[in-house]
Amino acid sequence: MPHTSSPRFAAVDLGASSGRVMVGRVGPDSLDMEEVHRFPNTPVRTGPTLHWDILALYAGVLDGLRAAGQVASVGIDSWAVDYGLLDADGALLGNPVHYRDRRTEGIAEQVWSRVPAPELYAATGLQYAPFNTLFQLVAARGTPQFAAARHAVLVPDLIAYWLTGVLGTELTNASTTQLLDPRTGKWAHEVAGRVGVDLDLFPALRRPGDPAGLLLPHVLEETGLRGAVPVTAVASHDTASAVAAVPAAADADFAYLCTGTWSLAGLELDAPVLTEESREANFTNELGIDGTVRYLRNIMGLWLLQECLRAWRHPDPVGLLAAAADAEPLRSVVDAGAPEFLAPGRMPDRIAEACRASGQPVPSTPAETTRCVLDSLALAHRRAVEDAQRLAGRSVDAVHLVGGGARNALLCQLTADACGLPLLAGPAEASALGNVLVQARTHGLLADRAEARALVARTQPPTRYEPRGGSARWRAAEERLSRGAPHRT
């Protein structure tokens, strides 16, 4: 039952395929969430370049705040790494380039010629991904837009700037740029200097819970909100917000899986792991709330299935998942982190090609392809959870799966089976919940991270999946994949 007297907080949660505005009410024993507006996030290609339609996203945010009604605060989270360039007057110089754009091809090698990959990892702790902000900035050099730029503003901070007129760079998202030292939470000036990136482009750092300004008068008029409505810096990387909402006990030893377009699998640590072995395993050290480190591996995630559904124009995903549950298990698996799956288009064909190249049966129906995708994701989850424990010197007794994948019972059960650990699924709205929880804590309604997680556990208890069938068949699939596939997650 909603508590109408509880403070209301607006969570702007921008994902790679859609955005939404949710309103959360937080009380001593209540945590109620309501989606008030959802809008598509459709990239646009102009010429050879893939862009985000950032103005359409901002319009969706304004529509959502109008639908939300009066709130105590607004928080914004989004995907990581991408940014907008502003000129000296604060005007946007062009739509932000999409991280799936091909402009960064070959850029990593240029950067490594100045800062070898082991040194770069030891300084920034960030995994290699072709779209890291550092590589994007190097790729943008020499363009007229970049020459005119005075600020580089990460996506959630850009939305906050348009709402408030105040510039800032929120720390959890800054930690995905490959320009931040995860040990200090400050910019890695030595690295930036060696690769020719001017860190003065980025506005001052701010942390989750810091004030990010008040809604501007024209925003109040546009949305119908009244008075001094603050924007609060939350954990603006959506994964950081999702991890903040994991419903684990304060003393629990757990791994997490933040699932959606991507799967982010790892551990919450007190300090980064910057070893060469960690770099070779392609683990990343990103910052979370309260000085924590999100030690994780990026896996392609439900993007694989989303792209298959788009290709098939399948009208009944529920029926497809039911058919996939009946399909032969582990018949074929692919490396769910392989770079050949990064770009959009022809996903069923590319999965078939990967199976053929590794000498495995080629899926011939949508159900078989779907089962291949979900088995492959579960296998990638298993590898990441096992590798994280080994590299960090930690052991876990459960896996918490949050985000959109929590609604996929087959994926949850397969992941429990693959990991050989109990899996606790939910909440599905973890990023928006984490966004709201940071706002509520800033307003004095929650004492700390442990109290926030306990509130999630009480009000939105997860679904438990026990592992079935033993680990031998998953080990065999792992060995088959490692022999046949040229790429490793």
N, C-alpha and C positions, 0 to 999 in steps of 0.2 A: 504494500500500500504506500503510494507516494506520500511524503511528509511535506505538505504545502508550505509549512513555516520554515523549512530548511533553506539555506542559501542556494542560489542557482548559479551554476558556472557554465559558460559556453566553451565547448571544446571544438576547435576547428581542426579537423583531421584529414589531411590531404594524402591520398594514396596514389599509386602509379596508374590506376585505372579509374578511380573515382574519388571525389571529395565529399565530405559530409560535415554538417554541424550538428553536434549533439549537446543536449543540456543535461547536466548532472546535478542532482540534489544530494547533499551530504549532511547526514545527521549522526548522532552518537552511535546508532545501530542501524543506519539506513544508508543505502547508496543506490539511488535510482537514476537510470539513464534513459533518455528518450532521444531518438533521432528526429530532428525537426526539418532537416533538408538534406537531400543528397543530389549530387550533380556529377555529370561525366567529366573525366579528365582524358581528353582525346588529343594526342599529339598531332602536330601539323607539319608536313614536309613542304618546305619552300626551296625549290632548286634541289641541291644535293643534301641539304641540312634538315635534320629532324629537330623540331622545336617543341617546347611546352607552350600551350596556349594560356599564358599566365594571366592575361586580362579576363578571359572567360572564367578562370579559377577564382580570380578576385571578385568578379561579379557574383559567382556562386557563394562566396563567403559573405558578401553583403546581403544577399537574399536569405542566407541561413541565419545571420544575426537578426534580420528583420523578423524571421519566423520564430526565433528564440524568445523574443520579448525581453523584458528587463532582467539583467543578470548582474551579479556582483563582480564578475571578472571575465575576461576572454583569454584563452590560451591557444597557441597554434603549434601543431606538429606536422611534419611532412617527411617525405623520403629525403635521403641525404645527397651530398656531393654537388648538386647543381646550384647555380647561382645566376643572378642578374647583374648586369653592369650599369652603373649610374654615372651620369656626367656631373660636372661641378654644381649644377643646379638641382641635382637629385632626380633628374629625368631618366627613365629607363631607356637604354640605348638599343634595345632589341629584345625580342623574346628569348628567354633562356634556352640554351641548347640542351637537348635531351641526352641523358647519359648513354642511351643506346645508339647515338649518332657515331659515325665512323671516323670523325675527325682526329681521334686520339690514336689511330692505328700507327704503330711505329714510334710513338712519342716516348713510351717507357724506356726504350733503348737510348734515346737522346738524353733523358734524365740520368739513367744509370751510367752514361759515359762521364758525367760530372760527379755524381754521387753513387757509387756502386750499390747495388741492391742490398747487400748485407748492412752497409753503413746506413742506408736510408731506413731500413727496418729497425736497426738498433736505436735510431734517433726518434722515430715517429711511431713505431710499433704497428704500422698499418699493413694489412695484407696487400698483395698485388691484385689490382683490378684495373682493367684498361681505362676505366672511366673515373678514377680518383680525381678529385678536384685539382690536385697538383698537375696531373697530366693535361687536364682540360685547360688550365691557365697557360701552360707552355704551348699548347696547340693554338690558343687564341692570340698569342703574341704576333705582332706584325699586321693585324687586322685594323681597319680604321676605327671600329668600335672600341677595341682594346686601347688604342692610342688615346681615345677621348675619355676613357673611363677614369673616374676618381674614386669609385667605391665598387667592391665586389661583395654582393649581399646574398647570402644563402637563402633558399626559397622561403622558409618560414619567417625569416627575418625581413625579407622583402615584403611579405604580406603585412607583417607587424608595422613596418615603416609606412606603408600606405595608410594603415589605420590610424597611426599616431603621429607620424612625422619624426619619430625618434629612431636613429640608427643604432644597431647593435649586432653582435655575433654571438649566438648562444653556444655554450661550451660543448654540449654533447654532439651537436651537429658539426661544430668546428673540428672535433676530434676525428671526423671522417675525411678531412681534406688532405691528409698526409703532410700537413704543415704544422702540426701541434705535437708537443712533447707530452706523452701520456703520463710521465712521471711527475711533471710539474703542473700540468694543465695550462701551460703558457706556449706561445708561439715558438717554433723551432727556427730561430733566426739564422743559425749557421747553415742549415739545410736550404732555407729559402734564398740566402745570399748566393750559395754555390750554383743554384739553378736559375737565378735571375728573376725570382718572384718578389715583388715589392709587397711586404706584409702590411704596409700602410694602406693598401687597398681595402683591407678588412676593417670595419668599425670595431670599437672596443668590445672585448669579451664580456659576456654576462652569463650568470649561472642560473640554473632552474630555481625559481622562486624570486628572482630579481624583478623589480618593476621594469616594464618596457614601454611606459608612456600611457597617456589617456587617449581615448577615442577623440579624434578631431571633430570640430563643430560640424563640418559637412558630412562626416560619417554618421554622427548622431542624427542629423537630419535625414540622411538616406535610409537609415535603419529604424528610425522611430525610437531609438533608445534615449534615455534622459539622464542628465546629471553627469558627474565625473565617473565614467566607466573605465577602469584600468585594464590594460593588457598586461598579463603576467607572463614572464618568460617561464616556460615549462621545459621539460626535457624535449627539445623541439625535433630531435631525430625520433621518428615514430617508433623505432625499435627500442630506444632508451625509455620512452614512455611505456611501451608494452612490458618491458622488463620490470619497471617500477610497479606494475599492477599484477605481477606474478603472485598468486595467493599461497605463498610458502610461509611456513613458520620461521621465526627469527633464527632458530638453531638448526634449520633443515639443511642437509647437504643435497643439493638438487642441481640438475642441468635444466636449461630452458631451451625451448624451440619456439621462436616467434615466426608464425607461418602466415603466408599470404602470397603475393606475387613472388617474393623471396622467402626462403627459409633461413633463419639466422639461428645457429645452433651453438651453444656454448655454456659458459659458467660465469657467475658473478664473483669477481675477485677484488681483493684490496689493493693489489699492485699489478702492473703489467708483466707479461712474460715476453722477454725480448731476446730470447736465445735464437741461435741460427737454426736449431731444429724446429722451433716454432715458425720461423719464416719459411722454411722449406715445406712445412705442412700447411702454409698459407692461412694461418690464423691471424686475426686482427685484434688489436687492443683499442677499443673505443671507450669513451667515458660515459658513465651513467650518473645518476643522482647521488649526492652525498659522497663524492669522491670515489665511487666504485668504478671498477673497470669491467666492461663487457668484453670478455675474452671469447671470441666466436669465429666461426667460419661461415661465409656466405655460400649458400646453395641456391641453385636456380629456382626452386620452389614451385608453387602452383602455376607460375608462368607457363610451364610446359603444358599443363592441362588446359589453361585458359587459351593458349594459342591453338591447341588441337580443337577445342570447342568452336573457336572462331572459324577455323578452316572447315569444320564439318557443318557449321550452322546447326548444331544439334539442338532439337527443341526440348529434350527431356534429360537434363544432366542427372536427375535422381534415378531414372531408369538405367542410364548408362553406368552409374556407380553400382547399381544392383547387379547388372550383367558383369561388370568387372570383378565383383566379389565372387562370382561363380566361375570366372576364368581360371585357367591353370596358373598356380602361383609360381613366381620366380622363373618363368619360362624364358624370359629375356629381360635383361637389365641394361641400362645405359648409365654413363657417368653424369649425374644430375648437375655437376658443376662445370661441365665441359664448355669451353668458349663457343663452340659451334652452335650452341643453343641460345646464345645471348640475343641475337637479332630476331625481329618478328618475321613471320611468314613461313609457310610450308613446314610447320612443325611435325605433323604426322610423317611426312616424307623424310625429314631429317632424322627422326627417331628410327624409322625403318632402315635408313642408310647406315646409321650407327650400329644397329643390330647386325646387319648384313656384314659390315666391315669387321666385326668382332666374332664372326662365325656362329652367331646365335640365330634361332628361329626368328623370322621377320613377322611382326604382328600384322594380321591380315584384316582385322575388323576394328571398329572403334573401341569395343570392349577390351580386346586384347591390347590395344595401344594404351588405353587408360590403365589397365592393370600393370603394364610395363612401366608407365610413368609413376604410379603410386608405389610399386615395389622398389623402383629406383630411388625415389625420394626417401623411403623408409631405410634403404640401405645406406644412403648418404647421411641420413640422420644418425644411424648407428656408428658410422665411421667417425663423424664429427664428435659425438659424445664420448666415444672411446679415446680418440686422439686428445681431446681437451683434458680429460682426466690424466692421461699419461704425461702430457706436456706441462701441466700445471701442478702435478704432484698431488692431485686431489682425487677423492672417490665420492661418488654420489649414490644415493639409494632410491632415487625417483627422477622422472623427467616431467617437467611441467610444459605442456604445449598450449600456447596462447595464440590469439589471432584467428583469422578466418578459417584456417585448417582445423580448428577445434570443432567445426560443424561437420567435418568429413569423418564419419565414424570409421570407414574403412582405412583411411590414412592413419587415424589414431591407433587402431588395433594393430595394423602392420608395423607401425613405429614401435609400439610396446613389444611386439614379437621380436623385431630386429634388434632392439636394444637389450632385450632380456630384463627389462626393468618395469615396474609399475609406471603407468603414464596417467597423468592428471590433466584432463583437457578442459580448457576454459580459463578465463573468459574469452569469448570470441572478439569482444570489443576492447581488447586490452590497451591499445594505444590511446583511444579516447578516454578510457578509465584512468590510465596513468596521467594523462593531461589534466583531468579534473582533480585527481588526488593531489598533484603538486599545487594547484590553485587553492584547494581546500586547506592544505597544510600552511600555505603562505597566509591564509586568512585566519589561522589559529584554530582550525577545527580538528586537526590531527597533529599529534606530537612528533611523529617520526616515521621512517619508512616501515618499521615493523608494525606500527599501529595501522598504517594505511593498508598493508598487505593482510593483516588480520581482519580488517573490515571487508575487504574483497572476499576473503575465504568464508566469512559468515554470511554475507549477503548474496554471493554468487558462487556457491560451492561447485567445484569442478566435477566432471565425470571421470570415474576411475576405470582404466583398462589394465587388466592383468596380462602379462606375457603368456603366449601359448606356443607349444610345438618345439621348444628348444632352439638352440642357436646353430646347430650343425648345418642346416640348409642355408642359413644366411652367410655363414663362413664360406660355404661352397660357392655361393653366388659372388661373394667378395673376391674369392680367388679367381673365378671365371672372368670377372670384369677386369681384374688387375692384369691378367694374362692377355686379354683381347683388346683392351682399349689403350690408345696412345696417351690419353690425358687422365690425370688424377685430380680429384677434388682437393 
